[in-house]
Amino acid sequence: MATASRQAALDSVVRLVADLYVVDATYQSGSEYVLALRSRFARTKSLELLRDRLNSAGYTYRISEQDESITLQVDPKRKLRIPRLNIIMFALTIVSIYIVPVFFRHVVYLPAGEAWDVTLTDLARGAGLEFAAAIVSILLVHEMGHFIASRRRDIVTSWPFFIPAPNIIGTFGAVIKSKSPFWNRRDLIEVGAAGPIAGWIVAIGWLLFGLVNSRVVPVDSLVGPELAMTFSLRGESLLIQGLIPWLVGSAPEGYAYVFSEAAFAGWVGLLVTAINMLPIGQLDGGHICYGLFGRDIQRKLGWAALIMLLILGYYSMIWWLFAVLGLVVGVKHPPTLNDKFPVSRAAQTMGIVALVILVLSFTPIPFPTPW
């Protein structure tokens, strides 16, 4: 058993370098593995990528250069080192998610100075805490789903990088950067689907909890911060259209739904999950569709999704922004190192579940255009 474990650890190290270097020999020296390497590509760039991967993966290592050969000594016991910048940005994002949305609820009807004073009063009364806890948990579980699935398949990624923002939810979300290629389509599906599935489950939990505490009120009675938490069923996702009448009740003509903070956070979680699941480029949906259906179908689905966003942008301008971003990052998904590697049934199931989540959660008109 110990021998099998040591071999698995060595295989992980070899896989980490094999696309950059020819591995001429491997042997064990004490508790370390030693690899004799020859560069496949530009030596300086390969060394830069190798160091970045080893650091991100948490390995302790030494590199020795001798003429054309490189000797890599690696301690196979990886350490979880979270970079200081990631910790700082996570803390700033928590603060932003806590404060900024409360401010936005007031600034829509008050001058900025008065809105800030009212915001401080509301924060002292506990406003924003439920929303912040919900959004942070949804984003964190989503990104850690990607991170853990990547570690399981020996794909090196950065730690989640959270981004604070001056918008109605206080963040632009979080990103994880891949530091090594995807080895095959199975891994692509598992890593792509793990985040949305995990985050969606948390979002549903907050949504159900929040809808129980949401209300149906006359539109004429809506004032102040309630306006920012007001919803109707027009243009909503299939899930929202099914859950709201069941948990909150019907809203006759002249009435609207006022969401609690938890319900609004759950709604945002569904929206963010669906956006990530669009089959465009290197979004989660692009990973999954490429893994399930291959290059040609993913490309066609990506362009179809882009055209759909352009059309929906007439009703909700936010989709034009994402259509532009889709064009910038690219509609096509790059190939894996081995597209012919068989996709396991478990990976196929994960991919299909993620696509069902997209269908149930996609909100055609999240923020209606006022025309």
C-alpha positions as CSV (number, residue, x, y, z in Angstrom):
1,M,0.0,0.0,0.0
2,A,2.8,2.4,0.9
3,T,4.5,1.6,-2.4
4,A,1.3,2.4,-4.3
5,S,1.0,5.6,-2.4
6,R,4.6,6.6,-3.3
7,Q,4.1,5.7,-6.9
8,A,0.9,7.9,-7.0
9,A,2.8,10.8,-5.5
10,L,5.6,10.4,-8.1
11,D,3.1,10.2,-10.9
12,S,1.5,13.5,-9.8
13,V,4.9,15.2,-10.0
14,V,5.7,13.7,-13.4
15,R,2.3,14.7,-14.8
16,L,3.0,18.2,-13.5
17,V,6.1,18.6,-15.7
18,A,5.5,16.2,-18.6
19,D,4.0,18.8,-21.0
20,L,7.0,21.1,-20.4
21,Y,9.9,18.6,-20.2
22,V,11.0,15.2,-21.3
23,V,11.5,13.2,-18.2
24,D,14.7,11.2,-18.8
25,A,14.9,9.5,-15.3
26,T,13.3,9.4,-11.9
27,Y,14.5,8.1,-8.6
28,Q,14.0,8.5,-4.9
29,S,16.5,10.2,-2.6
30,G,15.5,9.9,1.0
31,S,12.0,11.4,1.3
32,E,12.4,13.4,-2.0
33,Y,11.9,12.5,-5.6
34,V,14.5,13.5,-8.2
35,L,13.7,14.0,-11.8
36,A,16.1,14.5,-14.7
37,L,14.5,16.8,-17.2
38,R,15.1,18.2,-20.7
39,S,13.1,21.2,-22.0
40,R,10.6,20.7,-24.7
41,F,10.3,24.5,-25.3
42,A,12.1,27.7,-24.5
43,R,14.2,27.0,-21.4
44,T,13.6,30.3,-19.6
45,K,9.8,30.3,-20.1
46,S,9.6,26.6,-19.2
47,L,11.4,27.2,-15.9
48,E,9.2,30.1,-15.1
49,L,6.0,28.0,-15.7
50,L,7.5,25.1,-13.7
51,R,8.3,27.2,-10.6
52,D,4.8,28.8,-10.8
53,R,3.2,25.4,-10.9
54,L,5.2,23.9,-8.1
55,N,4.6,27.0,-5.9
56,S,0.9,27.0,-6.6
57,A,0.7,23.2,-5.9
58,G,2.4,23.7,-2.5
59,Y,5.6,21.7,-3.2
60,T,8.9,22.3,-1.6
61,Y,11.6,21.8,-4.3
62,R,15.0,22.6,-5.6
63,I,16.0,23.1,-9.3
64,S,19.6,22.6,-10.6
65,E,20.6,23.5,-14.1
66,Q,23.5,21.7,-15.9
67,D,24.0,22.5,-19.5
68,E,21.0,21.1,-21.4
69,S,19.7,19.1,-18.4
70,I,17.7,20.1,-15.4
71,T,17.5,18.3,-12.1
72,L,14.3,18.7,-10.0
73,Q,14.2,17.6,-6.4
74,V,10.7,17.6,-4.9
75,D,9.3,16.8,-1.5
76,P,6.0,15.0,-2.4
77,K,4.3,16.2,0.8
78,R,2.4,19.3,-0.4
79,K,1.6,22.2,1.9
80,L,-1.5,24.4,1.6
81,R,0.0,27.9,1.4
82,I,-2.6,30.6,0.8
83,P,-0.9,33.7,-0.7
84,R,-1.3,36.9,1.4
85,L,-2.9,38.8,-1.5
86,N,-5.7,36.2,-1.8
87,I,-6.4,36.5,2.0
88,I,-6.4,40.4,1.8
89,M,-8.7,40.4,-1.2
90,F,-11.1,37.9,0.4
91,A,-11.3,40.1,3.5
92,L,-11.9,43.2,1.4
93,T,-14.6,41.4,-0.5
94,I,-16.4,40.4,2.7
95,V,-16.4,44.1,3.8
96,S,-17.6,45.2,0.4
97,I,-20.4,42.6,0.2
98,Y,-21.5,43.6,3.7
99,I,-21.5,47.4,3.3
100,V,-21.9,48.3,-0.4
101,P,-25.3,46.6,-1.1
102,V,-26.9,48.3,1.9
103,F,-25.6,51.7,0.6
104,F,-27.0,51.0,-2.8
105,R,-30.5,50.3,-1.4
106,H,-30.5,53.9,-0.1
107,V,-28.6,55.8,-2.7
108,V,-31.3,55.2,-5.3
109,Y,-33.6,57.6,-3.5
110,L,-31.3,59.7,-1.3
111,P,-28.3,62.0,-1.9
112,A,-25.0,60.1,-1.4
113,G,-24.3,61.8,2.0
114,E,-27.7,61.1,3.5
115,A,-27.6,57.6,2.0
116,W,-24.3,56.9,3.8
117,D,-25.6,58.1,7.2
118,V,-28.7,55.9,6.8
119,T,-26.5,53.0,5.8
120,L,-24.4,53.3,9.0
121,T,-27.6,53.3,11.0
122,D,-28.9,50.2,9.2
123,L,-25.6,48.4,9.6
124,A,-25.6,49.0,13.3
125,R,-29.1,47.4,13.4
126,G,-27.8,44.2,11.7
127,A,-28.7,45.0,8.1
128,G,-26.4,43.4,5.5
129,L,-25.2,40.5,7.7
130,E,-27.5,37.9,6.3
131,F,-26.9,38.9,2.7
132,A,-23.1,39.0,3.2
133,A,-23.1,35.6,4.9
134,A,-25.1,34.1,2.1
135,I,-23.2,35.6,-0.8
136,V,-19.8,34.8,0.7
137,S,-20.8,31.2,1.4
138,I,-22.1,30.7,-2.1
139,L,-19.0,32.1,-3.8
140,L,-16.6,30.4,-1.5
141,V,-18.2,26.9,-1.9
142,H,-18.4,27.4,-5.7
143,E,-14.7,28.3,-6.0
144,M,-13.6,25.6,-3.5
145,G,-15.6,23.1,-5.5
146,H,-13.3,23.9,-8.5
147,F,-10.2,24.0,-6.3
148,I,-10.8,20.6,-4.7
149,A,-11.8,18.9,-8.0
150,S,-8.6,20.3,-9.6
151,R,-6.4,18.9,-6.8
152,R,-8.1,15.6,-7.1
153,R,-7.1,15.4,-10.8
154,D,-3.6,16.8,-10.4
155,I,-4.5,20.1,-12.1
156,V,-2.7,23.0,-10.6
157,T,-4.7,26.1,-10.0
158,S,-4.3,29.3,-8.0
159,W,-6.3,29.8,-4.8
160,P,-9.6,31.6,-5.3
161,F,-9.1,35.3,-5.9
162,F,-12.1,37.3,-4.7
163,I,-12.9,40.7,-6.2
164,P,-14.7,43.5,-4.3
165,A,-16.8,45.9,-6.4
166,P,-19.0,49.0,-6.1
167,N,-22.2,47.3,-7.4
168,I,-25.5,46.1,-5.9
169,I,-24.0,42.8,-4.6
170,G,-20.6,44.3,-3.6
171,T,-18.4,42.0,-5.7
172,F,-17.5,40.9,-9.2
173,G,-17.3,37.3,-7.8
174,A,-14.1,35.2,-7.7
175,V,-11.8,33.6,-10.2
176,I,-9.3,30.7,-10.1
177,K,-6.5,30.6,-12.6
178,S,-5.3,27.2,-14.1
179,K,-1.6,26.9,-13.8
180,S,-1.4,23.6,-15.7
181,P,-3.3,22.2,-18.7
182,F,-6.4,20.0,-18.5
183,W,-5.3,16.5,-19.2
184,N,-8.5,15.2,-20.7
185,R,-12.2,15.8,-21.1
186,R,-13.2,13.8,-18.0
187,D,-11.1,16.2,-15.9
188,L,-12.5,19.1,-17.7
189,I,-16.1,18.1,-16.9
190,E,-15.3,17.3,-13.2
191,V,-13.5,20.6,-12.5
192,G,-16.0,22.6,-14.5
193,A,-19.1,21.1,-12.9
194,A,-17.9,20.8,-9.3
195,G,-18.1,24.5,-8.7
196,P,-21.5,25.3,-10.0
197,I,-23.1,22.2,-8.5
198,A,-21.6,22.9,-5.0
199,G,-22.4,26.7,-5.1
200,W,-26.0,26.0,-6.5
201,I,-26.8,23.7,-3.6
202,V,-25.8,26.5,-1.1
203,A,-27.7,29.1,-3.1
204,I,-30.9,26.9,-3.0
205,G,-30.5,26.6,0.7
206,W,-30.4,30.3,1.2
207,L,-33.2,30.9,-1.3
208,L,-35.6,28.5,0.5
209,F,-34.7,30.0,3.9
210,G,-35.1,33.5,2.5
211,L,-38.4,33.0,0.6
212,V,-40.1,31.8,3.8
213,N,-39.3,35.3,5.2
214,S,-40.3,37.2,2.1
215,R,-43.6,39.1,1.6
216,V,-46.2,40.1,-0.9
217,V,-47.0,43.8,-0.7
218,P,-49.0,46.4,-2.6
219,V,-46.8,48.2,-5.1
220,D,-48.1,51.6,-4.0
221,S,-46.8,50.9,-0.5
222,L,-43.2,50.3,-1.6
223,V,-40.8,53.0,-0.3
224,G,-37.1,53.5,0.1
225,P,-34.8,50.4,0.4
226,E,-37.7,48.0,-0.3
227,L,-37.6,49.1,-4.0
228,A,-34.2,47.4,-4.4
229,M,-35.5,44.1,-3.1
230,T,-38.7,44.0,-5.2
231,F,-39.4,41.2,-7.7
232,S,-42.1,40.0,-10.0
233,L,-42.3,36.7,-11.8
234,R,-41.8,38.3,-15.2
235,G,-38.6,37.2,-16.9
236,E,-37.6,35.0,-13.9
237,S,-36.0,31.5,-13.9
238,L,-38.1,28.4,-13.9
239,L,-37.0,27.7,-10.3
240,I,-38.1,31.1,-9.1
241,Q,-41.4,30.9,-10.9
242,G,-42.0,27.6,-9.2
243,L,-40.8,28.3,-5.7
244,I,-42.2,31.8,-5.1
245,P,-46.0,31.1,-5.5
246,W,-45.4,27.9,-3.3
247,L,-43.4,29.5,-0.5
248,V,-44.6,33.2,-0.6
249,G,-48.0,33.1,-2.2
250,S,-49.5,34.7,-5.3
251,A,-49.1,38.3,-6.1
252,P,-52.3,39.7,-7.8
253,E,-52.3,42.8,-10.0
254,G,-50.9,45.8,-8.1
255,Y,-48.8,43.6,-5.8
256,A,-45.1,42.6,-5.8
257,Y,-42.7,40.4,-3.9
258,V,-40.3,41.9,-1.5
259,F,-37.4,39.5,-0.9
260,S,-35.5,39.1,2.4
261,E,-31.7,39.5,2.3
262,A,-31.3,35.7,2.2
263,A,-33.8,35.3,-0.7
264,F,-32.1,38.0,-2.7
265,A,-28.7,36.4,-2.1
266,G,-30.1,33.0,-3.2
267,W,-31.5,34.7,-6.3
268,V,-28.1,36.2,-7.1
269,G,-26.5,32.8,-6.5
270,L,-28.8,31.3,-9.2
271,L,-28.0,34.1,-11.6
272,V,-24.3,33.9,-11.1
273,T,-24.4,30.1,-11.5
274,A,-26.3,30.3,-14.7
275,I,-24.0,32.9,-16.1
276,N,-21.0,30.7,-15.3
277,M,-22.8,27.8,-17.0
278,L,-23.1,29.4,-20.4
279,P,-21.3,27.2,-23.0
280,I,-18.9,30.0,-23.9
281,G,-15.1,29.7,-24.0
282,Q,-13.6,28.9,-20.7
283,L,-16.6,29.6,-18.6
284,D,-17.7,26.5,-16.5
285,G,-20.3,25.8,-19.1
286,G,-17.7,25.9,-21.8
287,H,-15.6,23.3,-19.9
288,I,-18.6,21.0,-19.5
289,C,-19.9,21.3,-23.0
290,Y,-16.5,20.7,-24.5
291,G,-16.1,17.7,-22.2
292,L,-19.5,16.2,-22.9
293,F,-19.9,17.0,-26.6
294,G,-16.5,17.8,-28.1
295,R,-15.0,20.8,-29.9
296,D,-17.5,21.3,-32.8
297,I,-20.7,21.1,-30.7
298,Q,-19.3,23.3,-28.0
299,R,-18.3,26.0,-30.5
300,K,-21.8,25.9,-32.0
301,L,-23.5,26.1,-28.6
302,G,-21.1,28.9,-27.7
303,W,-22.1,31.0,-30.7
304,A,-25.8,30.2,-30.1
305,A,-25.5,31.4,-26.5
306,L,-23.8,34.6,-27.6
307,I,-26.6,35.4,-30.1
308,M,-29.1,34.6,-27.4
309,L,-27.4,37.1,-25.1
310,L,-27.5,39.8,-27.8
311,I,-31.2,39.3,-28.2
312,L,-32.0,39.2,-24.5
313,G,-29.9,42.4,-24.1
314,Y,-32.8,44.4,-25.6
315,Y,-34.8,43.4,-22.5
316,S,-32.0,43.4,-19.9
317,M,-28.9,45.3,-20.9
318,I,-26.7,43.3,-18.6
319,W,-26.6,40.5,-21.2
320,W,-24.9,42.9,-23.7
321,L,-22.0,43.2,-21.2
322,F,-21.6,39.5,-21.0
323,A,-21.9,39.1,-24.8
324,V,-19.0,41.5,-25.1
325,L,-17.0,39.6,-22.5
326,G,-17.7,36.4,-24.3
327,L,-16.3,37.9,-27.5
328,V,-13.2,39.2,-25.6
329,V,-12.3,35.9,-23.9
330,G,-13.3,33.8,-26.9
331,V,-16.2,31.6,-27.8
332,K,-14.2,28.4,-28.6
333,H,-12.7,26.2,-25.9
334,P,-9.1,25.1,-26.2
335,P,-8.4,21.4,-26.5
336,T,-7.2,19.2,-23.6
337,L,-3.9,17.3,-23.9
338,N,-5.8,14.1,-24.6
339,D,-9.3,14.6,-26.0
340,K,-9.6,10.9,-26.8
341,F,-9.3,9.8,-23.2
342,P,-12.7,8.2,-22.3
343,V,-15.2,10.3,-20.3
344,S,-16.3,8.3,-17.2
345,R,-20.0,7.8,-16.4
346,A,-19.6,9.8,-13.2
347,A,-18.2,12.8,-15.1
348,Q,-21.0,12.5,-17.7
349,T,-23.6,12.5,-14.8
350,M,-21.9,15.6,-13.3
351,G,-22.0,17.4,-16.6
352,I,-25.7,16.6,-17.2
353,V,-26.6,17.7,-13.7
354,A,-24.8,21.0,-14.2
355,L,-26.7,21.6,-17.5
356,V,-30.0,20.9,-15.8
357,I,-29.0,23.5,-13.2
358,L,-28.5,25.9,-16.1
359,V,-32.0,25.3,-17.5
360,L,-33.6,25.6,-14.1
361,S,-31.7,28.7,-13.0
362,F,-31.2,30.9,-16.1
363,T,-33.0,34.2,-15.6
364,P,-33.9,35.7,-19.0
365,I,-34.6,39.2,-17.7
366,P,-32.8,39.7,-14.4
367,F,-32.8,43.6,-14.5
368,P,-35.5,44.8,-17.0
369,T,-34.5,47.6,-19.3
370,P,-36.7,50.7,-18.6
371,W,-38.2,51.2,-22.1
